[in-house]
Amino acid sequence: MTFSTMLSAVSFSLMLATTVHAQAPQNDAAVPFTIPDSGITIPPNFTQATFDAPAVSWIEDGRPVEQAKDALELLATADKHGLDPRWFHIAQLQSQWERVSYAASAEETAQFDRDLTTQMRTYVKFLKNGRISPSLIKNRYSKPTFTDADADLFLSSAIQNGNLKASVKSLTDSIPMYNSLMQALVVFRQLQQNPSMNQALPAVPGGKLTEGQPYPGMPALIERLVLLGDLPQGTPARPIYDATVMAGVKSFQLRHGLEPDGVIGKGTLEQLNTRPIDRIRQIQISMERLRWTPLIEGERRIVVNVPEFVLRAYHIRNQKAENIIEMKVIVGKSFNTSTPLFDGAVSKIEFSPYWNVPISISRKELIPRLRSNPSYLQSQGFEFVTQSGVSQTVSEANLNAVLNGQARIRQRPGPKNSLGDIKFIFPNNDAIYLHHTPSTQLFDRTRRDLSHGCIRVEEPVKLAQFVLEKQPEWTASAIEKAMTAKKSKTINVLEPVPVVLGYSTVVVKNNKIHFFPDIYGQDKILDNAIKKMAASRNIPPAS
C-alpha cells in the first residue's frame, strides 16, 4: 500500500469510526479499529495522536546515496540564491563526505547522515520561508510557514524519487521574478570582477553635467554605461557630454528611479558610483523578501510594490502569474506616514465615498487650517459629524468635540474628495485602503511617496474591473456611472481578492534590472537582521 493510499484509507476509516462511535451507547469503552483489507489497526485515541515525518536518510548499505552528493552541491552553490554556503557548514560536510564515501565507522556515517539532514532541512526552509521572519521587522504576511516536518517530508520524498535538485528548484521556480533576480546576481558578480566598476567617477564640474559640456570622466562614464547595458557595445569615447551619451544616462536614470532628464547631478552620480558589491547585497535582500511574501497563493492577487510606486494585478494559473495589469500608485511619505507592509483581501468597494478624516490628520492639519480659514470647510466639502447630527458650522464647540473624540470630520463625495470617486476596502488595523484621487497630476512624478499612508491608484476603473470580474453586471460603464453618482454606495466583492503591500527595491522588467531607492529604510532593517542572525551562527559579518 502506498503512503497516499494509506492516508486515504485512514481518512475514510476515521469517518467510518466517527459514525460508529456516534451510534454506540455512551458507556461503551473505545476499541481499536482495523482498516479492511489492510491489516492496519487504528488505536482508539488516533485523533489525539501526533505523527513524525518520514525519516530522512542519505545512507544506504553503509554508504551515501547519490542524492547526498547532489545535496552537498546544492549547499555549496547556495550563493545562487543569495545565501552564504558557510551558513550550512559546507566545509565540514564535504570533509565528512570524503571519509564516509570510502572508509568510515558506523558512528561517523550516522553522524554525517544527521548533519546533512540538519543542514538540508535548514536550506529548504530558508528557500520557502526566508531566513528572517517578516514579523521580526514589522512586516505582517499570512503565508503559511514551511515547518521542520514539511521539510523532512519534502526531502524524504525527493531522495526516494531520485529528483532532489529538481525538487529544490521547484521551491522557488513559481515565485514571480525570483529566477530573474538569480540571473541579476550572476550579472553583478561578473561586474564585481571588473576593476573599473569599483572606481568612482570624477566629480562633475559645478555639481551638474548637461549636454554639450566637457567632462574629464567621459571615457569611464561611457565604459560604465556600456557595461551596465545603457549604451551599446562599441560606443566610442568622446570628450563632450553629447546627445548619444545623454541617452544612455536617461536609460540609466529610468532604471534607478531617477528623473530621466539626462542631467548628471548629485543623485545620478551617486547611483553611477554604487559598487557592484552593494548592488549584490540589494539583490540578495530582495530575494529574501520574495521568499516570504505571499505572491502566488489563490487565483488572483493585487500586489503593490511600495518603493517602485507600482501596482500589479494578475491571475494565478499553475503557480504562475498571468494577464498582468500594471499601473502607477502613490504611497505614504517616507518615514513620516509610511505605508505599512502586510496582506489582506479586498472585500468591498465604495463608490463616491465619504472620506472620514483620521483624527491624526484632523489634529495636525485640518483643525489648525479651519481655525485660520473657516471657509475651507465649505469650499472643500467637509462637514462635522456630531452626536446630534451633521453640521457645516465651524465653531469651537465642534472643533473641540473632534479633538475630544466626540465628533469627526468627513468630506462629502464629489470632485474635491481626497479619496477620489472610488475606494477599495480590505479590512486592516491601520485603516489603509486603495483609492483614486482628484490630484491625478501627481502620477506624473517619478517619486511618489506623497500620501498619509493609503495607496492612490492611477487607473481605478481597470482595477475595479479586475476585482469585480466575477460579477459581470459591473461593466466599465456601470463602474464609471457609480463613481460619478456623487452618492455613496458600497458593494460586496463576492470573491474577495488578496492584496499584498510589498517592498522590493530591485525589479526585473523587460529583461532590464531596475533599482529603486530604499525610501523607508526597509532594506537596511532587513540587512541588519540578517547580519545579527549570521553573528549568532558565528558567520563573519561579510556574509
Secondary structure, DSSP 8 states (H G I E B T S, - for coil): --HHHHHHHHHHHHHHHHHHHHHS-TT-----EE-TTT--EE-TTGGG----------EETTEE-HHHHHHHHHHHTGGGGT--GGGGTHHHHHHHHHHHTTS--HHHHHHHHHHHHHHHHHHHHHHHH-SS-GGGGT-B-------HHHHHHHHHHHHHHT-HHHHHHHHHHTSTTHHHHHHHHHHHHHHHT-GGGGS-----GGG-B-TT-B-TTHHHHHHHHHHTTSS-TT----SB--HHHHHHHHHHHHTTTS--S--B-HHHHHHHT--HHHHHHHHHHHHHHHHHS--SSSSEEEEEEGGGTEEEEEEEETTEEEEEEEEEEEEE-TTTS----BEEEEEEEEES--EE--HHHIIIIIHHHHHH-TTHHHHTTEEEEETTEEE----HHHHHHHHTTS-EEEE-SSTT-TTTTEEEE---TT---EE--S-GGGGGSS--EEESSSEEES-HHHHHHHHTTT-TT--HHHHHHHHTSSS-EEEEEEEEEEEEEE--SEEEETTEEEE---TTSHHHHHHHHHHHHHHHTT--TT-
